Amino acid sequence: MLKTLVGLAVALVLTGAGAAWLTSKATRISTELTSAASLIGALQAEIAAGDKDAAASTVAQLRSHTSAAKEAAGDPLWTLAASIPGLGSNFSAVAEVARSADDVVNLSLAPLVNVFDTLDWNALLPNGSGTDLKPVHAASPTVTAAAHVVRVSAQRLDRIDDRGLLPQVSGPLAEARAQLNEVTGALDAAADAAELAPEMLGIDGTRSYLLIVQNNAESRASGGIPGALAILTLEDGKPALGAQSSASQVGTMNPIIPTDPEQTAIYSPRLGKFMQDANLTPDFPTAASTVHAMWERKTGQRVDGVISIDPVALSYILAATGPVQLSDPGLLRLANLGLPTELRGDNVVKTLLSDVYAKIEEPSLQDAYFAGVAQEIFSTLSKGQSDGKNLIKGITRGVEERRVLMWSSSSDEQATLGKYQVSGSIAGSSVSPAQFGVYFNDGTGAKMDYYTKRTVQLIKECPRDGYEETTVRVTSTNTAPADAATSLPPYVTGDGVFGVPPGSVQTNIVAYGPAQAHVETAKLDGQKTDFAPYFHGNRPVGVLAIRLAPGESRTVDFTFGKIVQHTEPNVVVTPTVQDVKDVTLPIESVACG
């Protein structure tokens, strides 16, 4: 029976009339899908302009084109042609593209157009009277459903075996796959944001978070040593800073907070003993959950999550809010020591990471200044006086550079956050397949990282035994003045308390390779050297300490082999005082003979 049907299909397709009919259907499908594609640019512009009526009209046109293409691909003769061995795969692939296009328009774009005017992400930004979170919350199911449709359509196209397809079919199929996969990521992120943001911003009641300001002048793997702490509350989107403290005031944990044995082996039990060392690990979920437990033990308060930010990210926020005039009497008294009374995007980093130590000798007063500045900035932010577009741009940049990190004590919320860079995870779906990591932990016990400049570069070596091989090159320079031992404050140099000569800087360089790879060798200034090898979450880790006198540079090379991933590698680094784009150099490839 099956042979009879296949034979009939072949006969029909090969007849002149059958071939002409299929040609006309192919032309119709191509014309309709091309016409639909030409409308996408206009639809994007209409959505960006907030013109809902025009967008709805464009979607109606899209629907007519994709429906016509789907109808043509559903023609009985086209369906018969799809059953022909070999040649039929071309007909079935075209039909799948047409069906997917129609599903996306009818089940995703059309519903989204009906709610996009309520998806004003600027409305989530703080203002003087709070934030109206209800429209985004109400639109969440629609966005989630739309994302599901696009994801399923993309998966259907990805399952098509494109081997042996005619170029006229494989080309458009590849283009459709790329477009749908790109849209899938964006819509999934929008769906997660629409579901998560209202809850985490306090739509169902006040949320409280422990806000940590990471001090990049003393590096830790996730950014800098935890300095000022504050309780950030959010109620209907309106932020307020409450109780303020510092990591040093939290004190020593006895007994220590239990931490992952793999990470404890790499970073020592200090992870769970001192809040200042909880982020020696680059895995922010680990550091944040540890900090969360420390705070609860110290204060009895169980917060809903932990948010981390650094002074560079604060500079991005200040670029959107405009200058902040200090008004707190305590801050103004400290400012009389020679610190600015107006903080701007172009002076806040130097003020917080350098000038504070030069002007204020007492560490507790330094912490008080940090906390007070954070209070002033967030007070300005809560009044809604910032440029919404630039604020989103600044926060987004902070997230992309890993200067803004977030962890939720809710396992469901954390599972969603874990998909994205804002989680600061070293494993999971937020980590690209061939990702390397280079992280810095201060070994000076001081604030010398303000003067340390670094570059990180991946060098793709020649494959060996069928596996990829990559060298991670880290060059570090101590730019402190030659007389740093006497010209810089003892609190900045460490004054030799931890065995590092004043003016020198010591750093533990921690390099991570992709999962399942091996860290094979390490070199210091071109000479092979011993290093400490570990594994963390199935990722190989190499650790090497270096010390730099003022003006000195050193280069460390870690070579990773047995790399099974054949995708383009990338590298993430500890965010420092430097611009991330100045730290990460372009990938270099070694010529293979």
Salt bridges, closest charged atoms under 4 A:
GLU32 OE2 - ARG28 NE 2.89
GLU32 OE1 - HIS65 ND1 2.71
GLU96 OE1 - ARG99 NH2 3.52
GLU96 OE2 - ARG156 NE 2.85
ASP102 OD2 - LYS70 NZ 3.79
ASP103 OD2 - ARG156 NH2 3.09
ASP117 OD1 - LYS52 NZ 3.83
ASP161 OD2 - ARG163 NH2 2.84
ASP162 OD2 - ARG177 NH1 3.00
ASP188 OD1 - ARG151 NH2 2.79
ASP192 OD2 - LYS419 NZ 3.35
GLU218 OE2 - ARG220 NH2 3.65
GLU218 OE1 - LYS447 NZ 2.64
ASP277 OD1 - ARG220 NH2 2.98
ASP277 OD2 - ARG270 NH2 2.70
GLU296 OE1 - ARG302 NH1 3.12
ASP310 OD2 - ARG403 NH1 2.98
GLU342 OE1 - ARG344 NH1 3.48
ASP346 OD1 - ARG344 NE 2.88
ASP355 OD1 - LYS350 NZ 2.86
GLU401 OE2 - ARG397 NE 2.93
GLU401 OE1 - ARG403 NE 2.80
GLU413 OE2 - ARG207 NH2 2.57
ASP449 OD1 - ARG454 NH2 2.70
GLU468 OE2 - HIS566 ND1 3.19
GLU469 OE1 - ARG464 NH2 3.21
GLU520 OE1 - ARG464 NH2 2.75
ASP525 OD2 - ARG554 NE 2.89
ASP557 OD1 - ARG473 NE 2.84
GLU568 OE1 - LYS460 NZ 3.30
ASP579 OD2 - ARG397 NH2 3.04
ASP579 OD2 - LYS581 NZ 2.80
